[in-house]
Amino acid sequence: MVGFVLVNRNRLASFEDFLKQFGVILLLNLGIGVIFDSVDLSAHVGGLIIGLIGGYICAKSRNFKYIYLVISIVTTIFLYNYLVGVFSSKILLLN
């Protein structure tokens, strides 16, 4: 959403208000990630970066939207298979 808003900031009347509200949400999420050990801070930061890139790409051109979608799906499948392999081998070692 932020990437989309950044591309269209000249068309928005309340761009500064949006940035203030987003900043509060960002600080809350990062604060929660720092305070609680069970919350993965790297997932929040990774989601922020990928969300910025994706929103920006989708707002710039509709043609890039499909390329971004395909890259996201392929990356998700690759990471899922990789992480399942990593964690399943660790579980087998613990038994």
C-alpha positions, -999 to 999 in steps of 0.1 A, spaced: 0 0 0 28 24 8 45 18 -26 12 26 -43 7 57 -22 43 69 -30 37 66 -67 4 85 -65 13 110 -38 7 140 -60 -29 129 -65 -36 124 -28 -49 152 -6 -39 136 27 -4 122 18 12 136 50 -16 122 72 -11 88 56 26 89 63 20 98 99 -4 70 104 18 45 86 48 56 108 28 49 139 19 14 127 55 8 116 68 17 150 43 -5 167 51 -35 146 89 -30 150 84 -24 188 64 -56 191 91 -75 172 118 -61 195 99 -67 228 85 -102 222 110 -130 214 82 -151 198 77 -124 170 101 -126 141 114 -91 135 130 -102 102 96 -112 89 82 -77 96 112 -60 79 111 -84 50 73 -79 45 78 -41 47 105 -42 20 87 -66 -3 54 -47 2 71 -14 -8 86 -30 -39 54 -47 -49 31 -17 -43 54 5 -63 57 -20 -92 19 -26 -93 12 12 -92 37 20 -119 24 -3 -146 -3 -30 -148 21 -50 -170 46 -53 -142 19 -65 -119 19 -100 -136 57 -102 -136 57 -94 -99 30 -119 -92 49 -147 -110 82 -139 -93 64 -138 -59 48 -172 -64 80 -188 -76 100 -173 -47 73 -185 -22 74 -220 -36 112 -221 -35 114 -208 0 87 -231 13 104 -262 -1 138 -250 12 126 -243 47 107 -275 49 139 -293 40 159 -274 66 135 -278 95 126 -314 87 163 -324 88 167 -306 122 136 -324 136 150 -358 125 183 -350 142 165 -342 175 148 -376 175 
